Amino acid sequence: MEIQQLTDFFMWCSIINGGLLAFWTLWLLLAPDLVYRIQTTFFPMSRETFNTMMYGFLGAFKLAFIMLNLVPYIALVIMA
């Protein structure tokens, strides 16, 4: 595989996962009560537990996005 193909791959991975991260963040910022009501129909939990879990998962996803998508893309752009 050539560097240009890998660069394109990581660019699209970064765009897609960055979009998912932005979408998830916007939902939690703009409609937290709606998200809470929807989630508690499937998984009953307190509001404090919900907030802890959602922001924990959001932070973990952000770290994974940066380390597994963005950093390799930037490294390949620098190499090219």
Secondary structure, DSSP 8 states (H G I E B T S, - for coil): --HHHHHHHHHHHHHHHHHHHHHHHHHHHH-HHHHHHHHHHHS---HHHHHHHHHHHHHHHHHHHIIIIIHHHHHHHHH-
